[in-house]
Amino acid sequence: MELGRYVDELQRTLLEATEHGTEDTRTVAERLAGGLDAATRLVLLDALSAAAGEITRDLAPGSVDVRLRGREVEFVVSQSTTESDDTTAAVDLDDVSTSRTTLRLPDALKAQVDEAASADGVSVNTWLVRAVASALNPRQRRTAQRTLRTGDNFAGWAR
């Protein structure tokens, strides 16, 4: 997404606002307009990141990530890549509310999560939401019940 045109429009609007002012006012506006580039880009990036977060909540387990490439913004839309579309059956996608949860992970596991999220091109939060949604899919969960076997195969606990 080209942010330059939005920055230019803001600068132009500022200069037009001082058109009927004094020479000193126009000089100050020109100086301010020159410094708006970086500040405007940061504010726009913050707004776009917040919007992507809201959209991601609606797309879960899919996601929208905002990436900065040089001075431009890029959106990456990811759909759930689970084996079955039934993964979303366990998640109410119409529920737009979210909850904050503190998750404590061992450092080694956190590093693996960071690597997996990076490999998938998504944020850690998005990766964890997908992992939880996938784990809640009954087809992919292992049942606690085991079939009783006879012969050389044994199942259970021993001391």
C-alpha positions in Angstrom: 0.0 0.0 0.0 1.5 3.3 -1.1 1.4 5.7 1.9 3.1 8.5 0.1 -0.1 9.8 -1.5 -1.7 10.1 1.9 1.3 12.0 3.3 1.3 14.3 0.3 -2.4 15.0 0.7 -2.0 15.9 4.4 0.9 18.2 3.5 -1.1 19.8 0.7 -4.1 20.4 3.0 -1.9 22.0 5.7 -0.4 24.4 3.1 -3.8 25.2 1.7 -5.1 26.1 5.2 -2.5 28.8 5.5 -3.1 30.3 2.0 -4.8 33.4 3.4 -2.5 33.7 6.4 0.5 35.9 6.8 3.9 35.2 5.3 5.2 34.0 8.7 2.2 31.6 9.0 2.9 30.1 5.5 6.6 29.7 6.3 5.8 27.8 9.6 3.3 25.6 7.7 5.9 24.8 5.1 8.4 23.8 7.8 5.8 21.7 9.5 4.7 20.0 6.3 8.2 18.8 5.7 8.4 17.1 9.0 5.0 15.4 8.7 6.3 12.5 6.5 7.7 10.2 9.3 5.0 11.1 11.9 2.2 10.5 9.4 3.6 7.2 8.3 3.8 6.0 12.0 0.3 7.1 12.8 -1.1 5.4 9.6 0.9 2.2 10.4 -0.6 2.2 13.9 -4.1 2.6 12.6 -3.7 -0.1 9.9 -2.2 -2.5 12.5 -5.2 -1.9 14.8 -7.6 -2.5 11.8 -5.8 -5.7 10.9 -6.1 -6.9 14.5 -9.9 -6.4 14.4 -10.2 -8.1 11.0 -8.1 -11.0 12.3 -10.5 -11.5 15.2 -13.3 -11.9 12.6 -11.2 -14.3 10.4 -9.9 -16.6 13.2 -8.3 -19.0 12.6 -7.3 -17.0 9.5 -5.4 -13.7 9.9 -4.4 -10.4 8.4 -0.9 -9.3 9.1 0.6 -5.8 8.4 4.2 -5.8 7.2 6.4 -2.8 6.6 8.6 -3.2 3.5 10.9 -0.2 3.3 8.6 2.8 3.6 5.5 1.0 2.3 2.9 -1.2 4.0 2.0 -4.7 2.8 -1.0 -6.7 4.0 -0.7 -10.5 4.2 -4.0 -12.4 4.4 -3.8 -16.0 5.6 -6.5 -18.6 5.6 -6.5 -21.6 7.9 -4.3 -24.3 6.5 -5.6 -27.2 8.5 -6.3 -30.5 6.9 -10.0 -30.1 7.2 -12.3 -27.1 7.1 -14.2 -28.6 10.0 -11.5 -27.1 12.3 -13.6 -23.9 12.4 -16.7 -25.8 13.6 -15.3 -25.8 17.1 -14.8 -22.0 17.0 -17.8 -19.6 16.8 -16.6 -17.3 14.0 -19.6 -14.9 14.6 -18.3 -14.1 18.1 -16.2 -11.0 17.6 -15.3 -10.6 21.3 -11.9 -11.6 22.4 -10.2 -12.5 25.7 -6.7 -11.9 26.9 -5.0 -14.9 28.3 -1.5 -15.1 29.8 0.3 -18.2 28.6 3.5 -19.2 30.2 5.7 -21.3 28.0 9.1 -22.8 28.6 11.8 -20.8 26.7 12.6 -23.7 24.4 8.9 -24.1 23.5 8.5 -20.4 23.0 11.4 -20.4 20.6 9.8 -23.2 18.6 6.5 -21.3 18.5 8.3 -18.2 17.2 10.1 -20.2 14.5 6.8 -22.0 13.4 4.9 -18.7 13.2 7.7 -17.1 11.3 7.8 -20.0 8.9 4.0 -19.7 8.3 4.4 -15.9 7.8 2.0 -15.1 10.7 2.2 -13.5 14.1 2.7 -15.6 17.2 -0.8 -14.8 18.3 -2.3 -15.9 15.0 -0.3 -19.1 15.1 -1.4 -19.9 18.6 -5.1 -19.1 17.8 -4.8 -21.5 14.9 -3.1 -24.2 17.0 -5.8 -24.0 19.7 -8.6 -24.1 17.1 -7.0 -27.1 15.5 -6.6 -28.9 18.8 -10.3 -28.4 19.6 -11.3 -30.2 16.4 -12.7 -33.6 17.5 -11.4 -35.4 14.4 -7.8 -34.4 15.2 -7.9 -35.0 18.9 -6.8 -38.3 20.3 -9.4 -39.9 22.4 -8.6 -40.8 26.0 -10.3 -44.2 25.5 -8.1 -46.9 24.2 -9.3 -50.2 22.8 -8.5 -53.2 24.8 -6.1 -55.5 23.0 -5.2 -59.1 23.6 -2.0 -61.0 22.8 1.4 -59.3 22.7 0.1 -55.7 22.8 -0.4 -54.0 26.1 -1.9 -50.6 26.9 -1.9 -48.7 30.2 0.4 -47.8 33.1 2.8 -49.9 35.1 5.0 -49.4 38.1 
